[in-house]
Amino acid sequence: MDLELSGRVVLVTGGSDGLGAATAHRLVQEGAKVALCARGVERLEATAAALRAQGGEVLAVPADVARAEDIARFVDAAHARWGRVDGLVNNAGTAEAKPFVAVSDAEWEADLQLKLFGASRAARAVLPHLQAAGGGAIVNVLSIKAKAPGQHSAPSSVTRAAGMSLTKVLSKELGAQGVRVNAVLVGMIASAQWERRAQKAGQPLAVFGAEKAREAGVPLGRLGRSEEFADVVAFLLSARASYISGVALNVDGGLSPVV
Ligand SMILES: NC(=O)c1ccc[n+]([C@@H]2O[C@H](COP(=O)([O-])OP(=O)(O)OC[C@H]3O[C@@H](n4cnc5c(N)ncnc54)[C@H](OP(=O)(O)O)[C@@H]3O)[C@@H](O)[C@H]2O)c1
């Protein structure tokens, strides 16, 4: 299946590691030009180097998506480099979650700045470029908790629900301009954050992940692989998803209790 992503310019926030880096690799395989941002310069440069070694045209911009000025600099740099933008993956994020009473105002604000305001500012910044290109696609990476929050999942699940609402609002507003906006709701997919958790538990990721998937009751019986996530994002960005907009797709091995 030809995704028709060759020569397209796609921006991936949080692209230096985990699911964002896997997405960048997938996009490079398809011949897309990819701009990545993340805060840590060393990891960002290493990922960009690996992508270039794979033959990719890649721009790496150190940026914190919780800062409005960094997002503007990231989008401007990509547009200055290639003269167009066709897609945006709002992927940068964390899984801040604790009992409601323990979440301070500062923590609520930080979570919203990073995940909700970060995504909405990036969408606003790319919009004129997508319009100039005759259309494009935005993918918001969220969590299955956006649809099915559990106890002790604030502030993350609340911010993710807002991200799902933002996805629908944008899909309604931007469709007439040829811009599709979708969300991918992640369950449990192996990434750098899962490697850090496994390390903390003193177990190899394969063992730790299998145990956590069993405990959570993932119907497919395992953690997802980052390539499985990246395939879905590449599809949603591509011409093969040209009639899909405003959806929130669970990529979770069946884990979510709701469709
Ligand atoms: N993997 C899962 O099971 C899972 C489940 C639910 C939701 N998600 C969501 O999926 C997305 C990717 O998760 P992941 O598992 O791949 O995480 P990860 O392995 O921890 O990677 C996160 C990436 O985002 C970057 N990042 C973090 N904060 C950033 C910021 N403020 N500005 C710019 N970049 C930032 C990190 O680099 P720096 O730290 O250097 O900035 C890194 O490149 C996140 O939004 C996460 O919440 C993942």
The ligand as an SDF file (V2000), in Angstrom:
LIG
                    3D

 48 52  0  0  0  0  0  0  0  0999 V2000
    3.8640    4.0800   25.9350 N   0  0  0  0  0  0  0  0  0  0  0  0
    2.6640    3.9650   26.5120 C   0  0  0  0  0  0  0  0  0  0  0  0
    2.2670    2.8800   26.9870 O   0  0  0  0  0  0  0  0  0  0  0  0
    1.7490    5.1790   26.5680 C   0  0  0  0  0  0  0  0  0  0  0  0
    0.4680    5.0320   27.1760 C   0  0  0  0  0  0  0  0  0  0  0  0
   -0.4120    6.1080   27.1600 C   0  0  0  0  0  0  0  0  0  0  0  0
   -0.0290    7.3150   26.5750 C   0  0  0  0  0  0  0  0  0  0  0  0
    1.2220    7.4300   26.0170 N   0  0  0  0  0  0  0  0  0  0  0  0
    1.5760    8.7300   25.4300 C   0  0  0  0  0  0  0  0  0  0  0  0
    2.2730    8.5540   24.2200 O   0  0  0  0  0  0  0  0  0  0  0  0
    3.2430    9.6100   24.0540 C   0  0  0  0  0  0  0  0  0  0  0  0
    4.6330    9.0000   23.8300 C   0  0  0  0  0  0  0  0  0  0  0  0
    4.9340    8.2290   24.9890 O   0  0  0  0  0  0  0  0  0  0  0  0
    6.2500    7.3200   25.1070 P   0  0  0  0  0  0  0  0  0  0  0  0
    5.8410    6.1260   25.8820 O   0  0  0  0  0  0  0  0  0  0  0  0
    6.9080    7.1770   23.7870 O   0  0  0  0  0  0  0  0  0  0  0  0
    7.1320    8.2690   26.0680 O   0  0  0  0  0  0  0  0  0  0  0  0
    8.7270    8.2810   26.2340 P   0  0  0  0  0  0  0  0  0  0  0  0
    9.2820    6.9690   25.8510 O   0  0  0  0  0  0  0  0  0  0  0  0
    8.9590    8.7910   27.6250 O   0  0  0  0  0  0  0  0  0  0  0  0
    9.2050    9.3930   25.1820 O   0  0  0  0  0  0  0  0  0  0  0  0
    8.7410   10.7000   25.3350 C   0  0  0  0  0  0  0  0  0  0  0  0
    9.3580   11.6040   24.2850 C   0  0  0  0  0  0  0  0  0  0  0  0
    8.7780   12.9050   24.4500 O   0  0  0  0  0  0  0  0  0  0  0  0
    9.7990   13.8580   24.7370 C   0  0  0  0  0  0  0  0  0  0  0  0
    9.2450   14.8670   25.6250 N   0  0  0  0  0  0  0  0  0  0  0  0
    8.7880   14.7080   26.8920 C   0  0  0  0  0  0  0  0  0  0  0  0
    8.4030   15.8840   27.3870 N   0  0  0  0  0  0  0  0  0  0  0  0
    8.6050   16.8100   26.4080 C   0  0  0  0  0  0  0  0  0  0  0  0
    8.4100   18.2140   26.3180 C   0  0  0  0  0  0  0  0  0  0  0  0
    7.9490   18.9180   27.3660 N   0  0  0  0  0  0  0  0  0  0  0  0
    8.7130   18.8570   25.1570 N   0  0  0  0  0  0  0  0  0  0  0  0
    9.2060   18.1540   24.1020 C   0  0  0  0  0  0  0  0  0  0  0  0
    9.4210   16.8260   24.1310 N   0  0  0  0  0  0  0  0  0  0  0  0
    9.1290   16.1620   25.2800 C   0  0  0  0  0  0  0  0  0  0  0  0
   10.9480   13.0230   25.3330 C   0  0  0  0  0  0  0  0  0  0  0  0
   12.2080   13.6580   25.1970 O   0  0  0  0  0  0  0  0  0  0  0  0
   12.7690   14.6840   26.3340 P   0  0  0  0  0  0  0  0  0  0  0  0
   12.4580   14.0510   27.6590 O   0  0  0  0  0  0  0  0  0  0  0  0
   14.2260   14.7880   26.0400 O   0  0  0  0  0  0  0  0  0  0  0  0
   12.0530   15.9750   26.1180 O   0  0  0  0  0  0  0  0  0  0  0  0
   10.8550   11.7740   24.4500 C   0  0  0  0  0  0  0  0  0  0  0  0
   11.4150   12.0370   23.1820 O   0  0  0  0  0  0  0  0  0  0  0  0
    3.1450   10.4550   25.3200 C   0  0  0  0  0  0  0  0  0  0  0  0
    2.2910   11.5440   25.1050 O   0  0  0  0  0  0  0  0  0  0  0  0
    2.5580    9.4920   26.3330 C   0  0  0  0  0  0  0  0  0  0  0  0
    1.9130   10.1350   27.4150 O   0  0  0  0  0  0  0  0  0  0  0  0
    2.1000    6.4020   26.0090 C   0  0  0  0  0  0  0  0  0  0  0  0
  1  2  1  0
  2  3  2  0
  2  4  1  0
  4  5  1  0
  4 48  2  0
  5  6  2  0
  6  7  1  0
  7  8  2  0
  8  9  1  0
  8 48  1  0
  9 10  1  0
  9 46  1  0
 10 11  1  0
 11 12  1  0
 11 44  1  0
 12 13  1  0
 13 14  1  0
 14 15  2  0
 14 16  1  0
 14 17  1  0
 17 18  1  0
 18 19  2  0
 18 20  1  0
 18 21  1  0
 21 22  1  0
 22 23  1  0
 23 24  1  0
 23 42  1  0
 24 25  1  0
 25 26  1  0
 25 36  1  0
 26 27  1  0
 26 35  1  0
 27 28  2  0
 28 29  1  0
 29 30  1  0
 29 35  2  0
 30 31  1  0
 30 32  2  0
 32 33  1  0
 33 34  2  0
 34 35  1  0
 36 37  1  0
 36 42  1  0
 37 38  1  0
 38 39  2  0
 38 40  1  0
 38 41  1  0
 42 43  1  0
 44 45  1  0
 44 46  1  0
 46 47  1  0
M  CHG  2   8   1  16  -1
M  END
$$$$
